[in-house]
Amino acid sequence: MTQKPSQGPLPRAFSSSRLPETIPLFPLPNAIVLPGGQLPLNIFEPRYLRMVDDALGGARLIGMIQPTHEGSGAYPELFSVGCAGRITSFVETGDGRYLITLTGTRRFRISSEISTDTPYRIAEADWSAFEMDAHPDPTADDVDREQFLLIMQDYLDAEGLQTDWEEADNASIDALVVSLAMGCPFAPNEKQALLEAPTIADRAVCLMALMEMSGGDEPDGDQMLQ
């Protein structure tokens, strides 16, 4: 899934004093949310419908995290780092699904999973390694915007993807980095590297390297970067 570049500065994450000690986990291959990014989700499995219900009644936070290997059973091994997303919009459909949007707040490291009666997994979250997510990131100014856009254009052309270039030209570099990191069809370990990159500048360097290495395969048809 691909993301639409947002306008203006990215919102700050929750302050340390508001962060919960535990967080429900939503393991999903090839899907990450980053601080300031927005991730639309279609929730239909009963255990995750219950998770959304419980989150809406509490802090509205869900821990997005990737399994280390896709299709590794009902209780897959997980990467150690994920990102909390706050439910910022939701709609209940007529057939019992939830259509929700998560807005990324702050990354976390799993300290341990806890035994629970809930049908979904819950972990103790260590937020300390990602204190930087609670503050504006000045390293976006260090990114060579012209080079970034050139590499982005070459990558999108090679992948058969399209985007609104007028909107991209007006978007901040941090919004572009978040949008592409979340939306481009990279492998799970590559997505994880983007998630764990310490700063916007580090993530931009990683993203440009991935875009330069990727592309060239025959696309399935034109797609739109939204």
C-alpha positions, 0 to 999 in steps of 0.5 A: 500500500502506498501513502499520500505525502502529507503537507507541513511538519509531521506531528509529534509523538506522545510524550514519555509520560503518556506512553503505556507500559503495554501495547496490543500487537498487530503483526502484518507482513510488509506493513509498517507505520512511521511517526507522522505517517498514516496507515489505512487498515481493513480489519476483519479477523475476529481477534483484531476486531476485538483488539480495535474495540479494546483500543478504542476504549483505552489509549487508542494505540495499536503496535504495528509490527512485522513477522520475521517470516511471512506465513509462519503460522498463527503465532509468528516470530516478530521483529523486535521493533515496531511503531505505535499507531493511534486510531485517528479515524474508524468506520464500522461497515455493514458486514462487521468490519472496521476501516481504520486509519492509524497515525504513527506516534512513536517506535518501541522495542518489545521487552517481552510478551505477556500472558493474556486472555485476549485473542490478540498478542500484547507486549511490554513496550520499551520506548526509551530507545526512540525518545527522538520520535517525541521531538522535531527531527532537524536532520531532514535539512541535511537531505539533498532534496534534488538528488532524492527526487531524481532517484524517486522518479527513476524508481517510480518509472522503473516500477510502473508507479505514478504520483502527483508530482506537483504535490510531491514538489510541495511536500516536505522531505520528511513527508516524502520519506515517510510516504515512500518508506511506508508505501513502496513494495520493499521486502520485510527486512528492507521495510524493517531497516527503514523503520529502525533508521534513527533519523529522517536523514538516515532513513532517506539514505537507506531509502535512496539506496533501496530505490536505486537497487530496486526496479527494473522488473516488469510491472503488473500495470500502472499503479498510482502512488496515493 
